[in-house]
């Protein structure tokens, strides 16, 4: 096994690995032990991969060996090995393949995914208009808008931003995202076999999961009652058709419980990650008004004011594209990546990693590599621009991870981030409620994900 700090019995390396800021702690350990090292979270060994070269070698060059989903107690307990995010083996392959083909179908179908996003943006702009330039917190309105895009794909409908049930759902998802990354969430990941029996905030997270699943389950019942197999309207209809096709296969992975969990995964992964990215992005633009101005200039030049931006505009907008890439690089939304595992005993560099060992591919270490991005801790769109102002691609850009477990919703997320950011800035200038120098951009929680501080902004019509 790779080297690492000596663990204490039961507690492992709890003294060295700080649950409050995992990515920072693991970076310090990599300076001491190199790019491949072992830490013990509780009594379980975890192999940490730190830096672009080892992350790429594992996830891309040796994708098959590192394709397993690692042990993640919160996800394992919530999903029971079903769905896409926390499943393994054949179940995972089938669920992922089906979800990708469904997303593609809806991209080609009667209404493309881009159309669905643009339609939702109109409702979103109406909501911002109602603020009349007064300060507001964009968290829930962004969650509702992004979630509605997924709702139109999964459930075949959207919800009103004032719908009580829908708002409660946004609250559940927001709580899941924050609780998983909180200190309690991180401690549960380390000591689940003890904490599962003890009361505390770490157990309330599962009530939030149950609420979201109950919502999905209700939608599935409605779909079962009204299903027309010849004309599927959304992801649930497609899945119910697939279940019907496979009803005589005793070992089919397509069954009701897996439908609920897969729809839940798409719903939660497709809402919180994208809306948090945009929310963090708006905060960075409040902090850097000159950058916001330059993006607006480019929007005015390429798109103008008489029509809405569309995905095809991106190739003509190198500065805006660079700003969006820099937002994703800088915030490093999922800093330590979701855990992987090796599917067999694996010889990696000069070490042997036993089958089933959890692997942490530290995405933050790739996104903040100083060789690729000079001054990586500074927000600078120049990281993605060539000297002549054209867009510069980088293979260090891995916010969606890489290899076989790359986020299946990457295409959808990139489209949403681009269309929402450009349309907001086409129509509004964003003003902070405090002096830009005073704006805090350090995440309030940094565990599984980086959560931005709460803030308010004023959207002044242009």
C-alpha positions in Angstrom: 0.0 0.0 0.0 1.1 3.6 -0.5 2.7 5.4 2.5 0.8 7.7 4.8 0.4 8.9 8.4 0.2 6.2 11.1 -3.4 5.6 12.0 -4.8 5.2 15.5 -6.9 2.1 16.3 -10.6 2.7 15.3 -10.1 6.5 14.9 -7.7 6.1 12.0 -6.2 9.5 10.9 -8.8 11.7 12.4 -6.1 13.9 13.9 -4.5 14.6 10.5 -7.6 14.6 8.3 -9.8 17.5 9.3 -13.5 16.9 8.3 -14.0 20.7 8.1 -11.7 21.1 5.1 -10.7 17.8 3.6 -9.2 19.0 0.4 -6.7 21.4 2.2 -5.7 18.7 4.7 -5.1 16.2 1.9 -3.0 18.7 0.0 -0.7 19.2 3.1 -0.3 15.4 3.4 0.5 15.1 -0.3 3.4 17.5 0.2 4.8 15.1 2.8 3.9 11.7 1.2 3.8 12.4 -2.5 1.0 12.1 -5.1 -0.2 8.7 -4.0 -0.7 8.1 -0.3 -2.9 6.3 2.2 -5.1 7.8 4.9 -7.4 5.9 7.3 -10.9 7.3 7.6 -12.0 5.5 10.7 -10.6 2.0 10.3 -10.9 2.0 6.5 -7.8 2.7 4.3 -8.3 5.2 1.5 -5.8 5.7 -1.3 -5.6 9.4 -2.2 -4.5 10.5 -5.7 -3.2 14.1 -5.7 -2.3 15.9 -8.9 -3.2 15.8 -12.6 -0.9 13.0 -13.6 -2.0 10.4 -11.1 -5.7 11.3 -11.4 -5.6 11.1 -15.2 -3.6 7.9 -15.1 -6.1 6.2 -12.8 -9.4 7.6 -14.1 -8.7 7.9 -17.9 -5.7 5.7 -18.8 -6.7 2.8 -16.5 -10.4 3.6 -16.4 -11.6 -0.1 -16.1 -9.6 -0.8 -13.0 -10.7 2.4 -11.3 -14.4 2.4 -12.4 -16.0 1.1 -9.2 -17.8 3.5 -6.9 -16.1 3.7 -3.6 -17.6 3.3 -0.1 -19.7 6.4 0.7 -21.8 5.5 3.8 -24.4 8.3 3.3 -25.0 7.3 -0.3 -24.9 3.6 0.4 -27.5 3.9 3.2 -29.7 6.2 1.2 -29.7 4.3 -2.1 -29.0 0.7 -1.1 -26.8 0.1 -4.2 -29.5 1.2 -6.6 -29.6 4.2 -9.1 -26.6 5.6 -10.9 -24.4 7.5 -8.4 -23.7 5.0 -5.7 -24.2 1.7 -7.6 -21.6 -0.7 -9.0 -21.2 -3.6 -11.5 -24.0 -4.5 -14.0 -26.7 -2.5 -12.2 -24.6 0.7 -12.5 -23.8 0.0 -16.2 -27.4 -0.6 -17.1 -28.7 2.4 -15.2 -26.1 4.8 -16.6 -26.5 3.6 -20.2 -30.3 3.9 -20.0 -30.1 7.4 -18.5 -27.6 8.6 -21.1 -29.8 7.3 -24.0 -32.9 8.9 -22.4 -31.1 12.3 -22.2 -30.0 11.9 -25.8 -33.6 11.0 -26.9 -34.9 14.1 -25.3 -32.2 16.1 -27.0 -33.5 14.8 -30.4 -37.2 14.6 -29.5 -40.0 17.0 -30.2 -38.5 19.6 -27.9 -34.7 19.7 -27.6 -33.1 20.1 -24.2 -31.9 23.6 -25.2 -35.5 24.6 -25.9 -36.5 23.3 -22.4 -33.8 25.4 -20.8 -34.7 28.5 -22.7 -38.3 28.1 -21.8 -37.5 27.9 -18.1 -35.2 30.9 -18.4 -38.2 33.1 -19.4 -40.0 32.2 -16.1 -36.7 32.8 -14.2 -36.3 36.3 -15.7 -39.9 37.1 -14.7 -39.1 36.2 -11.1 -36.0 38.5 -11.2 -38.0 41.3 -12.7 -40.4 41.2 -9.7 -37.5 42.1 -7.4 -37.5 45.6 -9.1 -33.7 46.1 -8.4 -34.1 45.5 -4.6 -31.7 43.0 -2.8 -32.6 39.3 -2.9 -31.0 36.0 -2.2 -30.8 34.0 -5.5 -30.5 30.5 -3.8 -34.1 29.2 -4.1 -35.1 30.9 -7.3 -32.0 29.3 -9.0 -32.7 25.9 -7.5 -36.3 26.1 -8.7 -35.3 27.1 -12.2 -32.5 24.5 -12.7 -34.7 21.8 -11.0 -37.5 22.6 -13.4 -35.3 21.7 -16.4 -34.7 18.3 -14.9 -38.4 18.0 -13.9 -39.4 18.6 -17.6 -37.1 15.7 -18.6 -37.8 13.3 -15.7 -41.5 14.1 -14.9 -42.6 15.8 -18.1 -43.7 19.0 -16.4 -42.5 22.1 -14.5 -43.6 23.5 -11.2 -44.5 27.1 -10.2 -41.9 28.8 -8.1 -44.5 29.5 -5.4 -45.7 25.8 -5.3 -45.4 24.9 -1.6 -44.6 21.2 -2.3 -41.9 22.2 -4.8 -40.3 24.7 -2.4 -40.2 22.1 0.4 -38.5 19.8 -2.1 -35.9 22.5 -2.9 -35.3 22.8 0.8 -34.8 19.1 1.2 -32.2 19.0 -1.6 -30.4 22.1 -0.3 -30.2 20.4 3.1 -28.9 17.1 1.7 -26.2 19.0 -0.2 -25.1 21.1 2.8 -25.4 18.3 5.4 -23.4 15.8 3.4 -20.5 18.4 3.3 -20.9 19.5 6.9 -18.6 18.3 9.7 -21.3 15.9 10.8 -21.6 14.5 7.3 -17.9 14.0 7.0 -17.7 12.3 10.4 -20.5 10.0 9.4 -18.4 9.1 6.3 -15.6 8.1 8.6 -17.4 6.4 11.5 -20.7 5.3 10.0 -20.6 1.9 11.8 -20.6 3.7 15.1 -22.7 6.8 14.3 -25.5 4.8 12.7 -26.5 3.8 16.2 -26.2 7.2 17.8 -28.7 10.1 17.6 -27.5 13.4 16.1 -27.7 15.7 13.1 -26.1 13.0 10.9 -29.3 10.9 11.0 -31.7 13.7 10.1 -30.2 13.8 6.6 -31.9 10.5 5.8 -35.3 12.0 6.5 -34.5 14.6 3.7 -33.7 11.7 1.3 -36.9 10.0 2.2 -39.0 13.2 1.5 -37.5 13.5 -2.0 -38.0 9.8 -2.7 -41.6 10.0 -1.6 -42.1 12.9 -4.0 -40.6 10.9 -6.9 -42.6 7.8 -5.9 -45.8 9.8 -6.1 -44.9 11.0 -9.6 -44.2 7.4 -10.7 -47.7 6.3 -9.5 -49.3 9.1 -11.5 -47.3 8.0 -14.6 -48.2 4.4 -14.2 -51.9 5.3 -14.3 -51.7 7.4 -17.4 -48.9 5.6 -19.4 -49.3 5.4 -23.2 -46.5 3.0 -24.2 -46.6 4.3 -27.8 -45.9 7.9 -26.8 -43.5 8.3 -23.9 -43.4 11.9 -22.6 -40.5 11.8 -20.2 -37.8 9.7 -18.5 -40.3 7.9 -16.2 -42.4 6.8 -19.2 -39.4 5.5 -21.0 -38.3 3.6 -17.9 -41.8 2.1 -17.3 -41.8 0.9 -21.0 -38.3 -0.7 -20.4 -39.7 -2.5 -17.3 -42.5 -3.9 -19.3 -40.1 -5.1 -22.0 -38.0 -6.9 -19.4 -40.8 -8.2 -17.2 -40.0 -11.8 -18.0 -36.2 -11.5 -17.1 -36.0 -12.6 -13.5 -32.7 -10.8 -13.0 -33.6 -7.5 -14.7 -32.2 -4.4 -13.0 -35.3 -2.4 -14.3 -37.8 -2.4 -11.5 -39.8 0.2 -9.5 -37.3 0.6 -6.7 -34.5 1.2 -9.2 -36.7 3.6 -11.2 -37.4 5.7 -8.0 -33.7 5.8 -7.1 -32.4 6.6 -10.6 -35.0 9.4 -11.0 -34.0 10.6 -7.6 -30.3 10.6 -8.6 -30.9 12.5 -11.8 -33.1 15.0 -9.9 -30.7 15.7 -7.1 -27.5 15.6 -9.1 -29.1 17.7 -11.8 -30.4 20.4 -9.5 -28.0 21.2 -6.7 -24.6 21.0 -8.5 -25.7 23.2 -11.4 -27.6 25.8 -9.3 -24.7 26.0 -6.8 -22.2 26.6 -9.6 -24.3 29.4 -11.1 -24.9 30.9 -7.6 -21.2 30.8 -6.8 -20.5 32.3 -10.3 -22.8 35.3 -9.7 -21.0 35.9 -6.4 -17.6 36.0 -8.2 -19.0 38.4 -10.8 -20.2 40.7 -7.9 -16.7 40.6 -6.5 -15.2 41.4 -9.9 -17.4 44.0 -11.6 -14.8 44.6 -14.4 -15.1 41.0 -15.5 -18.9 41.2 -15.5 -18.6 44.3 -17.7 -16.4 42.6 -20.2 -18.8 39.6 -20.5 -21.7 42.0 -21.1 -19.7 43.8 -23.8 -19.1 40.4 -25.6 -22.8 39.5 -25.2 -23.8 42.8 -26.7 -21.4 42.3 -29.6 -22.2 38.7 -30.5 -25.9 38.3 -29.4 -27.2 41.9 -29.1 -30.3 42.7 -27.1 -33.0 41.7 -29.6 -32.8 37.9 -29.2 -31.8 35.5 -26.4 -28.4 33.8 -26.3 -28.2 30.2 -27.7 -25.7 27.4 -27.3 -24.3 28.1 -30.9 -23.2 31.5 -29.7 -20.6 30.0 -27.3 -18.0 29.4 -30.0 -18.1 33.2 -30.9 -17.7 34.2 -27.2 -14.2 33.2 -26.1 -14.1 35.6 -23.1 -17.5 34.5 -21.7 -16.5 30.8 -22.2 -13.3 31.5 -20.4 -15.1 33.2 -17.5 -17.5 30.2 -17.1 -14.6 27.7 -17.2 -12.8 29.8 -14.6 -15.8 29.8 -12.4 -15.9 26.0 -12.4 -12.2 25.7 -12.0 -12.0 28.2 -9.1 -14.9 27.0 -7.1 -13.9 23.3 -7.5 -17.4 22.3 -6.6 -16.7 18.7 -5.7 -13.1 19.2 -4.4 -12.2 15.6 -3.4 -14.3 14.0 -6.2 -16.7 11.2 -5.4 -14.9 8.1 -4.2 -13.9 5.4 -6.6 -12.7 1.8 -5.9 -10.4 -0.6 -7.7 -12.3 -3.5 -9.2 -9.3 -5.9 -8.7 -5.9 -6.0 -7.1 -4.2 -3.2 -9.0 -0.5 -2.5 -9.5 -0.3 1.3 -9.6 3.0 3.2 -9.8 5.2 1.2 -7.3 2.3 0.1 -5.1 -0.3 -2.7 -4.9 -3.8 -1.5 -4.2 -6.0 -4.4 -3.0 -9.4 -4.9 -4.7 -12.2 -3.0 -3.0 -9.9 -0.2 -1.6 -11.6 3.2 -1.7 -9.8 5.8 -3.9 -10.1 9.6 -3.6 -9.2 11.3 -6.9 -8.7 14.9 -5.6 -10.2 17.0 -8.4 -9.2 20.2 -6.5 -5.6 19.2 -7.0 -6.1 19.1 -10.8 -8.2 22.3 -11.0 -5.7 24.2 -8.9 -2.5 22.9 -10.4 0.0 25.9 -10.4 1.9 24.5 -13.5 -1.2 24.7 -15.6 -2.9 27.7 -13.9 -0.4 30.3 -12.7 -1.7 31.8 -9.3 -4.4 29.0 -9.1 -6.0 30.6 -6.0 -6.8 33.7 -7.9 -10.0 34.1 -10.0 -8.6 35.0 -13.5 -10.4 34.1 -16.8 -6.9 34.5 -18.4 -6.3 30.9 -17.3 -8.5 29.9 -20.3 -7.4 32.4 -22.9 -4.5 32.4 -25.4 -2.4 35.5 -25.8 -4.5 36.5 -28.9 -7.8 36.3 -26.9 -9.0 33.0 -28.3 -10.3 30.3 -25.9 -7.7 27.9 -24.5 -8.7 24.3 -23.8 -7.1 22.5 -20.9 -7.1 18.8 -20.1 -6.7 19.9 -16.4 -10.4 21.1 -16.6 -12.1 18.2 -14.7 -15.0 19.6 -12.7 -17.2 16.8 -13.9 -14.5 14.2 -13.0 -13.1 12.0 -15.8 -13.1 8.5 -17.3 -16.0 6.0 -16.9 -17.6 7.7 -14.0 -17.6 11.2 -15.5 -20.9 13.0 -14.7 -23.5 11.7 -17.2 -25.2 15.1 -17.0 -22.1 17.1 -18.1 -23.6 18.2 -21.5 -26.8 19.3 -19.8 -25.0 21.2 -17.0 -22.7 23.0 -19.4 -25.6 24.1 -21.5 -27.5 25.3 -18.5 -24.6 27.3 -17.0 -23.9 29.0 -20.3 -27.5 29.9 -21.1 -28.4 31.1 -17.6 -25.3 33.1 -17.1 -25.4 34.8 -20.5 -29.2 35.5 -20.4 -29.0 37.0 -16.9 -26.1 39.3 -17.9 -27.8 40.2 -21.2 -30.8 41.6 -19.2 -29.4 42.7 -15.9 -26.3 44.3 -14.3 -25.7 42.6 -10.9 -24.8 44.9 -8.0 -23.6 43.8 -4.6 -25.2 45.1 -1.4 -21.7 45.8 0.1 -18.4 47.1 -1.3 -17.0 44.4 -3.8 -13.7 44.3 -1.8 -15.7 43.2 1.3 -17.4 40.3 -0.5 -16.3 37.0 1.0 -15.9 34.2 -1.6 -14.5 31.5 0.7 -16.8 28.5 1.0 -18.8 28.2 4.2 -18.7 24.5 4.0 -16.0 22.5 2.3 -16.4 18.7 2.5 -17.9 16.6 -0.3 -18.8 19.9 -1.9 -17.8 23.6 -1.6 -20.9 25.7 -0.6 -20.7 29.5 -1.2 -21.6 31.9 1.6 -25.2 33.2 1.6 -25.5 36.6 0.0 -27.9 39.1 -1.6 -27.6 40.9 -4.9 -29.5 43.6 -6.8 -30.4 42.9 -10.5 -30.6 46.3 -12.3 -32.4 46.0 -15.7 -30.1 47.1 -18.5 
